[in-house]
């Protein structure tokens, strides 16, 4: 298990858990980041990431990516 921020590009991974305060976890859940969802890192630009999740693309910063364990 490792944070999404450390995941390899173009590799599909399954989310294991989301850490952080309730408000942060709720925000990520609204974007589709929930346990058992598959996520793929499309780009990593100096800490900001673009990921594919549930058929869409989402941009998140490194602090959010560190809360998503895959």
mmCIF file of the N, C-alpha and C atoms, coordinates in Angstrom:
data_MODEL
# 
_entry.id   MODEL 
# 
loop_
_atom_site.group_PDB 
_atom_site.id 
_atom_site.type_symbol 
_atom_site.label_atom_id 
_atom_site.label_alt_id 
_atom_site.label_comp_id 
_atom_site.label_asym_id 
_atom_site.label_entity_id 
_atom_site.label_seq_id 
_atom_site.pdbx_PDB_ins_code 
_atom_site.Cartn_x 
_atom_site.Cartn_y 
_atom_site.Cartn_z 
_atom_site.occupancy 
_atom_site.B_iso_or_equiv 
_atom_site.pdbx_formal_charge 
_atom_site.auth_seq_id 
_atom_site.auth_comp_id 
_atom_site.auth_asym_id 
_atom_site.auth_atom_id 
_atom_site.pdbx_PDB_model_num 
ATOM 1   N N  . UNK A 1 1  ? 0.856   -1.175 0.000   1.00 0.00 ? 1  UNK A N  1 
ATOM 2   C CA . UNK A 1 1  ? 0.000   0.000  0.000   1.00 0.00 ? 1  UNK A CA 1 
ATOM 3   C C  . UNK A 1 1  ? 0.906   1.244  0.000   1.00 0.00 ? 1  UNK A C  1 
ATOM 4   N N  . UNK A 1 2  ? 0.591   2.196  -0.880  1.00 0.00 ? 2  UNK A N  1 
ATOM 5   C CA . UNK A 1 2  ? 1.353   3.430  -0.962  1.00 0.00 ? 2  UNK A CA 1 
ATOM 6   C C  . UNK A 1 2  ? 0.432   4.571  -1.358  1.00 0.00 ? 2  UNK A C  1 
ATOM 7   N N  . UNK A 1 3  ? 0.849   5.818  -1.088  1.00 0.00 ? 3  UNK A N  1 
ATOM 8   C CA . UNK A 1 3  ? 0.014   6.960  -1.482  1.00 0.00 ? 3  UNK A CA 1 
ATOM 9   C C  . UNK A 1 3  ? -0.027  7.102  -3.006  1.00 0.00 ? 3  UNK A C  1 
ATOM 10  N N  . UNK A 1 4  ? -1.129  7.597  -3.502  1.00 0.00 ? 4  UNK A N  1 
ATOM 11  C CA . UNK A 1 4  ? -1.280  7.805  -4.943  1.00 0.00 ? 4  UNK A CA 1 
ATOM 12  C C  . UNK A 1 4  ? -0.180  8.705  -5.489  1.00 0.00 ? 4  UNK A C  1 
ATOM 13  N N  . UNK A 1 5  ? 0.319   9.629  -4.686  1.00 0.00 ? 5  UNK A N  1 
ATOM 14  C CA . UNK A 1 5  ? 1.373   10.543 -5.136  1.00 0.00 ? 5  UNK A CA 1 
ATOM 15  C C  . UNK A 1 5  ? 2.658   9.813  -5.514  1.00 0.00 ? 5  UNK A C  1 
ATOM 16  N N  . UNK A 1 6  ? 2.833   8.579  -5.057  1.00 0.00 ? 6  UNK A N  1 
ATOM 17  C CA . UNK A 1 6  ? 4.032   7.802  -5.361  1.00 0.00 ? 6  UNK A CA 1 
ATOM 18  C C  . UNK A 1 6  ? 3.779   6.730  -6.422  1.00 0.00 ? 6  UNK A C  1 
ATOM 19  N N  . UNK A 1 7  ? 2.582   6.688  -6.962  1.00 0.00 ? 7  UNK A N  1 
ATOM 20  C CA . UNK A 1 7  ? 2.234   5.656  -7.952  1.00 0.00 ? 7  UNK A CA 1 
ATOM 21  C C  . UNK A 1 7  ? 2.889   5.947  -9.295  1.00 0.00 ? 7  UNK A C  1 
ATOM 22  N N  . UNK A 1 8  ? 3.160   4.875  -10.024 1.00 0.00 ? 8  UNK A N  1 
ATOM 23  C CA . UNK A 1 8  ? 3.742   4.998  -11.360 1.00 0.00 ? 8  UNK A CA 1 
ATOM 24  C C  . UNK A 1 8  ? 2.701   5.495  -12.354 1.00 0.00 ? 8  UNK A C  1 
ATOM 25  N N  . UNK A 1 9  ? 3.171   6.254  -13.327 1.00 0.00 ? 9  UNK A N  1 
ATOM 26  C CA . UNK A 1 9  ? 2.297   6.769  -14.376 1.00 0.00 ? 9  UNK A CA 1 
ATOM 27  C C  . UNK A 1 9  ? 1.806   5.616  -15.257 1.00 0.00 ? 9  UNK A C  1 
ATOM 28  N N  . UNK A 1 10 ? 0.589   5.733  -15.752 1.00 0.00 ? 10 UNK A N  1 
ATOM 29  C CA . UNK A 1 10 ? -0.033  4.772  -16.680 1.00 0.00 ? 10 UNK A CA 1 
ATOM 30  C C  . UNK A 1 10 ? -0.246  3.387  -16.080 1.00 0.00 ? 10 UNK A C  1 
ATOM 31  N N  . UNK A 1 11 ? -0.357  3.299  -14.771 1.00 0.00 ? 11 UNK A N  1 
ATOM 32  C CA . UNK A 1 11 ? -0.639  2.023  -14.112 1.00 0.00 ? 11 UNK A CA 1 
ATOM 33  C C  . UNK A 1 11 ? -1.978  2.139  -13.403 1.00 0.00 ? 11 UNK A C  1 
ATOM 34  N N  . UNK A 1 12 ? -2.871  1.193  -13.658 1.00 0.00 ? 12 UNK A N  1 
ATOM 35  C CA . UNK A 1 12 ? -4.180  1.198  -13.021 1.00 0.00 ? 12 UNK A CA 1 
ATOM 36  C C  . UNK A 1 12 ? -4.078  0.553  -11.650 1.00 0.00 ? 12 UNK A C  1 
ATOM 37  N N  . UNK A 1 13 ? -4.546  1.272  -10.631 1.00 0.00 ? 13 UNK A N  1 
ATOM 38  C CA . UNK A 1 13 ? -4.468  0.814  -9.243  1.00 0.00 ? 13 UNK A CA 1 
ATOM 39  C C  . UNK A 1 13 ? -5.837  0.882  -8.596  1.00 0.00 ? 13 UNK A C  1 
ATOM 40  N N  . UNK A 1 14 ? -6.019  0.123  -7.543  1.00 0.00 ? 14 UNK A N  1 
ATOM 41  C CA . UNK A 1 14 ? -7.274  0.123  -6.806  1.00 0.00 ? 14 UNK A CA 1 
ATOM 42  C C  . UNK A 1 14 ? -7.088  0.900  -5.509  1.00 0.00 ? 14 UNK A C  1 
ATOM 43  N N  . UNK A 1 15 ? -8.022  1.793  -5.197  1.00 0.00 ? 15 UNK A N  1 
ATOM 44  C CA . UNK A 1 15 ? -7.954  2.573  -3.965  1.00 0.00 ? 15 UNK A CA 1 
ATOM 45  C C  . UNK A 1 15 ? -8.278  1.663  -2.784  1.00 0.00 ? 15 UNK A C  1 
ATOM 46  N N  . UNK A 1 16 ? -7.418  1.707  -1.769  1.00 0.00 ? 16 UNK A N  1 
ATOM 47  C CA . UNK A 1 16 ? -7.597  0.880  -0.578  1.00 0.00 ? 16 UNK A CA 1 
ATOM 48  C C  . UNK A 1 16 ? -8.317  1.670  0.507   1.00 0.00 ? 16 UNK A C  1 
ATOM 49  N N  . UNK A 1 17 ? -7.841  2.904  0.750   1.00 0.00 ? 17 UNK A N  1 
ATOM 50  C CA . UNK A 1 17 ? -8.488  3.742  1.761   1.00 0.00 ? 17 UNK A CA 1 
ATOM 51  C C  . UNK A 1 17 ? -8.158  5.201  1.511   1.00 0.00 ? 17 UNK A C  1 
ATOM 52  N N  . UNK A 1 18 ? -8.966  6.065  2.141   1.00 0.00 ? 18 UNK A N  1 
ATOM 53  C CA . UNK A 1 18 ? -8.775  7.517  2.071   1.00 0.00 ? 18 UNK A CA 1 
ATOM 54  C C  . UNK A 1 18 ? -8.591  8.008  3.495   1.00 0.00 ? 18 UNK A C  1 
ATOM 55  N N  . UNK A 1 19 ? -7.530  8.770  3.732   1.00 0.00 ? 19 UNK A N  1 
ATOM 56  C CA . UNK A 1 19 ? -7.297  9.309  5.072   1.00 0.00 ? 19 UNK A CA 1 
ATOM 57  C C  . UNK A 1 19 ? -7.600  10.804 5.080   1.00 0.00 ? 19 UNK A C  1 
ATOM 58  N N  . UNK A 1 20 ? -7.661  11.364 6.269   1.00 0.00 ? 20 UNK A N  1 
ATOM 59  C CA . UNK A 1 20 ? -7.912  12.795 6.414   1.00 0.00 ? 20 UNK A CA 1 
ATOM 60  C C  . UNK A 1 20 ? -9.196  13.072 7.167   1.00 0.00 ? 20 UNK A C  1 
ATOM 61  N N  . UNK A 1 21 ? -9.486  14.352 7.309   1.00 0.00 ? 21 UNK A N  1 
ATOM 62  C CA . UNK A 1 21 ? -10.699 14.772 8.004   1.00 0.00 ? 21 UNK A CA 1 
ATOM 63  C C  . UNK A 1 21 ? -11.935 14.405 7.191   1.00 0.00 ? 21 UNK A C  1 
ATOM 64  N N  . UNK A 1 22 ? -13.079 14.358 7.865   1.00 0.00 ? 22 UNK A N  1 
ATOM 65  C CA . UNK A 1 22 ? -14.335 13.990 7.205   1.00 0.00 ? 22 UNK A CA 1 
ATOM 66  C C  . UNK A 1 22 ? -14.624 14.868 5.996   1.00 0.00 ? 22 UNK A C  1 
ATOM 67  N N  . UNK A 1 23 ? -14.374 16.166 6.123   1.00 0.00 ? 23 UNK A N  1 
ATOM 68  C CA . UNK A 1 23 ? -14.670 17.094 5.040   1.00 0.00 ? 23 UNK A CA 1 
ATOM 69  C C  . UNK A 1 23 ? -13.813 16.781 3.801   1.00 0.00 ? 23 UNK A C  1 
ATOM 70  N N  . UNK A 1 24 ? -12.549 16.458 4.013   1.00 0.00 ? 24 UNK A N  1 
ATOM 71  C CA . UNK A 1 24 ? -11.651 16.132 2.903   1.00 0.00 ? 24 UNK A CA 1 
ATOM 72  C C  . UNK A 1 24 ? -12.068 14.814 2.262   1.00 0.00 ? 24 UNK A C  1 
ATOM 73  N N  . UNK A 1 25 ? -12.375 13.815 3.076   1.00 0.00 ? 25 UNK A N  1 
ATOM 74  C CA . UNK A 1 25 ? -12.795 12.521 2.558   1.00 0.00 ? 25 UNK A CA 1 
ATOM 75  C C  . UNK A 1 25 ? -14.104 12.643 1.779   1.00 0.00 ? 25 UNK A C  1 
ATOM 76  N N  . UNK A 1 26 ? -15.002 13.473 2.242   1.00 0.00 ? 26 UNK A N  1 
ATOM 77  C CA . UNK A 1 26 ? -16.271 13.687 1.541   1.00 0.00 ? 26 UNK A CA 1 
ATOM 78  C C  . UNK A 1 26 ? -16.036 14.347 0.185   1.00 0.00 ? 26 UNK A C  1 
ATOM 79  N N  . UNK A 1 27 ? -15.153 15.338 0.147   1.00 0.00 ? 27 UNK A N  1 
ATOM 80  C CA . UNK A 1 27 ? -14.830 16.017 -1.109  1.00 0.00 ? 27 UNK A CA 1 
ATOM 81  C C  . UNK A 1 27 ? -14.236 15.034 -2.114  1.00 0.00 ? 27 UNK A C  1 
ATOM 82  N N  . UNK A 1 28 ? -13.297 14.203 -1.655  1.00 0.00 ? 28 UNK A N  1 
ATOM 83  C CA . UNK A 1 28 ? -12.694 13.213 -2.545  1.00 0.00 ? 28 UNK A CA 1 
ATOM 84  C C  . UNK A 1 28 ? -13.726 12.186 -3.014  1.00 0.00 ? 28 UNK A C  1 
ATOM 85  N N  . UNK A 1 29 ? -14.643 11.798 -2.130  1.00 0.00 ? 29 UNK A N  1 
ATOM 86  C CA . UNK A 1 29 ? -15.690 10.848 -2.500  1.00 0.00 ? 29 UNK A CA 1 
ATOM 87  C C  . UNK A 1 29 ? -16.585 11.438 -3.590  1.00 0.00 ? 29 UNK A C  1 
ATOM 88  N N  . UNK A 1 30 ? -16.873 12.726 -3.505  1.00 0.00 ? 30 UNK A N  1 
ATOM 89  C CA . UNK A 1 30 ? -17.696 13.390 -4.523  1.00 0.00 ? 30 UNK A CA 1 
ATOM 90  C C  . UNK A 1 30 ? -16.997 13.410 -5.880  1.00 0.00 ? 30 UNK A C  1 
ATOM 91  N N  . UNK A 1 31 ? -15.667 13.381 -5.872  1.00 0.00 ? 31 UNK A N  1 
ATOM 92  C CA . UNK A 1 31 ? -14.896 13.333 -7.118  1.00 0.00 ? 31 UNK A CA 1 
ATOM 93  C C  . UNK A 1 31 ? -14.742 11.904 -7.633  1.00 0.00 ? 31 UNK A C  1 
ATOM 94  N N  . UNK A 1 32 ? -15.162 10.914 -6.838  1.00 0.00 ? 32 UNK A N  1 
ATOM 95  C CA . UNK A 1 32 ? -15.088 9.524  -7.261  1.00 0.00 ? 32 UNK A CA 1 
ATOM 96  C C  . UNK A 1 32 ? -14.025 8.703  -6.557  1.00 0.00 ? 32 UNK A C  1 
ATOM 97  N N  . UNK A 1 33 ? -13.267 9.336  -5.661  1.00 0.00 ? 33 UNK A N  1 
ATOM 98  C CA . UNK A 1 33 ? -12.209 8.626  -4.945  1.00 0.00 ? 33 UNK A CA 1 
ATOM 99  C C  . UNK A 1 33 ? -12.794 7.910  -3.734  1.00 0.00 ? 33 UNK A C  1 
ATOM 100 N N  . UNK A 1 34 ? -13.187 6.662  -3.949  1.00 0.00 ? 34 UNK A N  1 
ATOM 101 C CA . UNK A 1 34 ? -13.764 5.835  -2.901  1.00 0.00 ? 34 UNK A CA 1 
ATOM 102 C C  . UNK A 1 34 ? -13.017 4.499  -2.894  1.00 0.00 ? 34 UNK A C  1 
ATOM 103 N N  . UNK A 1 35 ? -12.997 3.806  -1.755  1.00 0.00 ? 35 UNK A N  1 
ATOM 104 C CA . UNK A 1 35 ? -12.340 2.489  -1.711  1.00 0.00 ? 35 UNK A CA 1 
ATOM 105 C C  . UNK A 1 35 ? -12.908 1.552  -2.766  1.00 0.00 ? 35 UNK A C  1 
ATOM 106 N N  . UNK A 1 36 ? -12.015 0.754  -3.355  1.00 0.00 ? 36 UNK A N  1 
ATOM 107 C CA . UNK A 1 36 ? -12.320 -0.222 -4.401  1.00 0.00 ? 36 UNK A CA 1 
ATOM 108 C C  . UNK A 1 36 ? -12.428 0.393  -5.797  1.00 0.00 ? 36 UNK A C  1 
ATOM 109 N N  . UNK A 1 37 ? -12.404 1.722  -5.922  1.00 0.00 ? 37 UNK A N  1 
ATOM 110 C CA . UNK A 1 37 ? -12.437 2.349  -7.246  1.00 0.00 ? 37 UNK A CA 1 
ATOM 111 C C  . UNK A 1 37 ? -11.062 2.220  -7.896  1.00 0.00 ? 37 UNK A C  1 
ATOM 112 N N  . UNK A 1 38 ? -11.046 2.093  -9.218  1.00 0.00 ? 38 UNK A N  1 
ATOM 113 C CA . UNK A 1 38 ? -9.785  2.012  -9.941  1.00 0.00 ? 38 UNK A CA 1 
ATOM 114 C C  . UNK A 1 38 ? -9.385  3.401  -10.413 1.00 0.00 ? 38 UNK A C  1 
ATOM 115 N N  . UNK A 1 39 ? -8.092  3.694  -10.264 1.00 0.00 ? 39 UNK A N  1 
ATOM 116 C CA . UNK A 1 39 ? -7.560  5.001  -10.617 1.00 0.00 ? 39 UNK A CA 1 
ATOM 117 C C  . UNK A 1 39 ? -6.268  4.809  -11.399 1.00 0.00 ? 39 UNK A C  1 
ATOM 118 N N  . UNK A 1 40 ? -6.041  5.711  -12.359 1.00 0.00 ? 40 UNK A N  1 
ATOM 119 C CA . UNK A 1 40 ? -4.848  5.635  -13.188 1.00 0.00 ? 40 UNK A CA 1 
ATOM 120 C C  . UNK A 1 40 ? -4.212  7.017  -13.269 1.00 0.00 ? 40 UNK A C  1 
ATOM 121 N N  . UNK A 1 41 ? -2.920  7.111  -12.985 1.00 0.00 ? 41 UNK A N  1 
ATOM 122 C CA . UNK A 1 41 ? -2.203  8.385  -13.061 1.00 0.00 ? 41 UNK A CA 1 
ATOM 123 C C  . UNK A 1 41 ? -1.889  8.670  -14.531 1.00 0.00 ? 41 UNK A C  1 
ATOM 124 N N  . UNK A 1 42 ? -2.405  9.783  -15.032 1.00 0.00 ? 42 UNK A N  1 
ATOM 125 C CA . UNK A 1 42 ? -2.170  10.169 -16.426 1.00 0.00 ? 42 UNK A CA 1 
ATOM 126 C C  . UNK A 1 42 ? -0.981  11.115 -16.558 1.00 0.00 ? 42 UNK A C  1 
ATOM 127 N N  . UNK A 1 43 ? -0.807  12.003 -15.573 1.00 0.00 ? 43 UNK A N  1 
ATOM 128 C CA . UNK A 1 43 ? 0.293   12.965 -15.610 1.00 0.00 ? 43 UNK A CA 1 
ATOM 129 C C  . UNK A 1 43 ? 0.638   13.400 -14.197 1.00 0.00 ? 43 UNK A C  1 
ATOM 130 N N  . UNK A 1 44 ? 1.914   13.689 -13.995 1.00 0.00 ? 44 UNK A N  1 
ATOM 131 C CA . UNK A 1 44 ? 2.402   14.181 -12.707 1.00 0.00 ? 44 UNK A CA 1 
ATOM 132 C C  . UNK A 1 44 ? 3.319   15.365 -12.993 1.00 0.00 ? 44 UNK A C  1 
ATOM 133 N N  . UNK A 1 45 ? 2.815   16.569 -12.739 1.00 0.00 ? 45 UNK A N  1 
ATOM 134 C CA . UNK A 1 45 ? 3.559   17.793 -13.032 1.00 0.00 ? 45 UNK A CA 1 
ATOM 135 C C  . UNK A 1 45 ? 3.977   18.498 -11.755 1.00 0.00 ? 45 UNK A C  1 
ATOM 136 N N  . UNK A 1 46 ? 5.119   18.156 -11.232 1.00 0.00 ? 46 UNK A N  1 
ATOM 137 C CA . UNK A 1 46 ? 5.654   18.837 -10.068 1.00 0.00 ? 46 UNK A CA 1 
ATOM 138 C C  . UNK A 1 46 ? 4.736   18.810 -8.857  1.00 0.00 ? 46 UNK A C  1 
ATOM 139 N N  . UNK A 1 47 ? 4.061   17.720 -8.643  1.00 0.00 ? 47 UNK A N  1 
ATOM 140 C CA . UNK A 1 47 ? 3.196   17.614 -7.476  1.00 0.00 ? 47 UNK A CA 1 
ATOM 141 C C  . UNK A 1 47 ? 1.726   17.615 -7.807  1.00 0.00 ? 47 UNK A C  1 
ATOM 142 N N  . UNK A 1 48 ? 1.334   18.311 -8.857  1.00 0.00 ? 48 UNK A N  1 
ATOM 143 C CA . UNK A 1 48 ? -0.058  18.275 -9.294  1.00 0.00 ? 48 UNK A CA 1 
ATOM 144 C C  . UNK A 1 48 ? -0.237  17.080 -10.215 1.00 0.00 ? 48 UNK A C  1 
ATOM 145 N N  . UNK A 1 49 ? -1.342  16.368 -10.035 1.00 0.00 ? 49 UNK A N  1 
ATOM 146 C CA . UNK A 1 49 ? -1.552  15.146 -10.803 1.00 0.00 ? 49 UNK A CA 1 
ATOM 147 C C  . UNK A 1 49 ? -2.862  15.209 -11.574 1.00 0.00 ? 49 UNK A C  1 
ATOM 148 N N  . UNK A 1 50 ? -2.869  14.572 -12.720 1.00 0.00 ? 50 UNK A N  1 
ATOM 149 C CA . UNK A 1 50 ? -4.102  14.346 -13.458 1.00 0.00 ? 50 UNK A CA 1 
ATOM 150 C C  . UNK A 1 50 ? -4.310  12.847 -13.463 1.00 0.00 ? 50 UNK A C  1 
ATOM 151 N N  . UNK A 1 51 ? -5.477  12.432 -12.980 1.00 0.00 ? 51 UNK A N  1 
ATOM 152 C CA . UNK A 1 51 ? -5.776  11.011 -12.878 1.00 0.00 ? 51 UNK A CA 1 
ATOM 153 C C  . UNK A 1 51 ? -7.082  10.703 -13.587 1.00 0.00 ? 51 UNK A C  1 
ATOM 154 N N  . UNK A 1 52 ? -7.193  9.469  -14.013 1.00 0.00 ? 52 UNK A N  1 
ATOM 155 C CA . UNK A 1 52 ? -8.425  8.979  -14.616 1.00 0.00 ? 52 UNK A CA 1 
ATOM 156 C C  . UNK A 1 52 ? -9.135  8.143  -13.567 1.00 0.00 ? 52 UNK A C  1 
ATOM 157 N N  . UNK A 1 53 ? -10.407 8.483  -13.319 1.00 0.00 ? 53 UNK A N  1 
ATOM 158 C CA . UNK A 1 53 ? -11.200 7.734  -12.357 1.00 0.00 ? 53 UNK A CA 1 
ATOM 159 C C  . UNK A 1 53 ? -12.656 7.734  -12.811 1.00 0.00 ? 53 UNK A C  1 
ATOM 160 N N  . UNK A 1 54 ? -13.246 6.566  -12.818 1.00 0.00 ? 54 UNK A N  1 
ATOM 161 C CA . UNK A 1 54 ? -14.659 6.392  -13.186 1.00 0.00 ? 54 UNK A CA 1 
ATOM 162 C C  . UNK A 1 54 ? -15.007 7.068  -14.515 1.00 0.00 ? 54 UNK A C  1 
ATOM 163 N N  . UNK A 1 55 ? -14.133 6.907  -15.502 1.00 0.00 ? 55 UNK A N  1 
ATOM 164 C CA . UNK A 1 55 ? -14.403 7.410  -16.840 1.00 0.00 ? 55 UNK A CA 1 
ATOM 165 C C  . UNK A 1 55 ? -14.123 8.883  -17.052 1.00 0.00 ? 55 UNK A C  1 
ATOM 166 N N  . UNK A 1 56 ? -13.628 9.584  -16.046 1.00 0.00 ? 56 UNK A N  1 
ATOM 167 C CA . UNK A 1 56 ? -13.330 11.008 -16.181 1.00 0.00 ? 56 UNK A CA 1 
ATOM 168 C C  . UNK A 1 56 ? -11.905 11.328 -15.782 1.00 0.00 ? 56 UNK A C  1 
ATOM 169 N N  . UNK A 1 57 ? -11.519 12.555 -15.996 1.00 0.00 ? 57 UNK A N  1 
ATOM 170 C CA . UNK A 1 57 ? -10.197 13.025 -15.603 1.00 0.00 ? 57 UNK A CA 1 
ATOM 171 C C  . UNK A 1 57 ? -10.348 14.054 -14.497 1.00 0.00 ? 57 UNK A C  1 
ATOM 172 N N  . UNK A 1 58 ? -9.491  13.927 -13.480 1.00 0.00 ? 58 UNK A N  1 
ATOM 173 C CA . UNK A 1 58 ? -9.548  14.831 -12.333 1.00 0.00 ? 58 UNK A CA 1 
ATOM 174 C C  . UNK A 1 58 ? -8.135  15.306 -12.030 1.00 0.00 ? 58 UNK A C  1 
ATOM 175 N N  . UNK A 1 59 ? -7.988  16.592 -11.761 1.00 0.00 ? 59 UNK A N  1 
ATOM 176 C CA . UNK A 1 59 ? -6.702  17.153 -11.343 1.00 0.00 ? 59 UNK A CA 1 
ATOM 177 C C  . UNK A 1 59 ? -6.718  17.320 -9.828  1.00 0.00 ? 59 UNK A C  1 
ATOM 178 N N  . UNK A 1 60 ? -5.680  16.805 -9.166  1.00 0.00 ? 60 UNK A N  1 
ATOM 179 C CA . UNK A 1 60 ? -5.559  16.951 -7.715  1.00 0.00 ? 60 UNK A CA 1 
ATOM 180 C C  . UNK A 1 60 ? -4.133  17.367 -7.379  1.00 0.00 ? 60 UNK A C  1 
ATOM 181 N N  . UNK A 1 61 ? -3.978  18.014 -6.222  1.00 0.00 ? 61 UNK A N  1 
ATOM 182 C CA . UNK A 1 61 ? -2.633  18.404 -5.812  1.00 0.00 ? 61 UNK A CA 1 
ATOM 183 C C  . UNK A 1 61 ? -1.999  17.288 -4.984  1.00 0.00 ? 61 UNK A C  1 
ATOM 184 N N  . UNK A 1 62 ? -0.722  17.444 -4.688  1.00 0.00 ? 62 UNK A N  1 
ATOM 185 C CA . UNK A 1 62 ? 0.026   16.403 -3.989  1.00 0.00 ? 62 UNK A CA 1 
ATOM 186 C C  . UNK A 1 62 ? -0.542  16.107 -2.609  1.00 0.00 ? 62 UNK A C  1 
ATOM 187 N N  . UNK A 1 63 ? -1.011  17.123 -1.893  1.00 0.00 ? 63 UNK A N  1 
ATOM 188 C CA . UNK A 1 63 ? -1.541  16.880 -0.544  1.00 0.00 ? 63 UNK A CA 1 
ATOM 189 C C  . UNK A 1 63 ? -2.777  15.978 -0.597  1.00 0.00 ? 63 UNK A C  1 
ATOM 190 N N  . UNK A 1 64 ? -3.621  16.158 -1.605  1.00 0.00 ? 64 UNK A N  1 
ATOM 191 C CA . UNK A 1 64 ? -4.779  15.277 -1.763  1.00 0.00 ? 64 UNK A CA 1 
ATOM 192 C C  . UNK A 1 64 ? -4.335  13.878 -2.188  1.00 0.00 ? 64 UNK A C  1 
ATOM 193 N N  . UNK A 1 65 ? -3.376  13.803 -3.093  1.00 0.00 ? 65 UNK A N  1 
ATOM 194 C CA . UNK A 1 65 ? -2.883  12.503 -3.569  1.00 0.00 ? 65 UNK A CA 1 
ATOM 195 C C  . UNK A 1 65 ? -2.241  11.713 -2.428  1.00 0.00 ? 65 UNK A C  1 
ATOM 196 N N  . UNK A 1 66 ? -1.644  12.413 -1.459  1.00 0.00 ? 66 UNK A N  1 
ATOM 197 C CA . UNK A 1 66 ? -1.027  11.726 -0.320  1.00 0.00 ? 66 UNK A CA 1 
ATOM 198 C C  . UNK A 1 66 ? -2.074  11.085 0.581   1.00 0.00 ? 66 UNK A C  1 
ATOM 199 N N  . UNK A 1 67 ? -3.312  11.534 0.540   1.00 0.00 ? 67 UNK A N  1 
ATOM 200 C CA . UNK A 1 67 ? -4.374  10.980 1.374   1.00 0.00 ? 67 UNK A CA 1 
ATOM 201 C C  . UNK A 1 67 ? -5.026  9.735  0.758   1.00 0.00 ? 67 UNK A C  1 
ATOM 202 N N  . UNK A 1 68 ? -4.758  9.493  -0.510  1.00 0.00 ? 68 UNK A N  1 
ATOM 203 C CA . UNK A 1 68 ? -5.370  8.363  -1.220  1.00 0.00 ? 68 UNK A CA 1 
ATOM 204 C C  . UNK A 1 68 ? -4.373  7.210  -1.246  1.00 0.00 ? 68 UNK A C  1 
ATOM 205 N N  . UNK A 1 69 ? -4.713  6.135  -0.547  1.00 0.00 ? 69 UNK A N  1 
ATOM 206 C CA . UNK A 1 69 ? -3.825  4.975  -0.479  1.00 0.00 ? 69 UNK A CA 1 
ATOM 207 C C  . UNK A 1 69 ? -4.279  3.928  -1.495  1.00 0.00 ? 69 UNK A C  1 
ATOM 208 N N  . UNK A 1 70 ? -3.307  3.472  -2.300  1.00 0.00 ? 70 UNK A N  1 
ATOM 209 C CA . UNK A 1 70 ? -3.596  2.471  -3.333  1.00 0.00 ? 70 UNK A CA 1 
ATOM 210 C C  . UNK A 1 70 ? -2.773  1.223  -3.096  1.00 0.00 ? 70 UNK A C  1 
# 
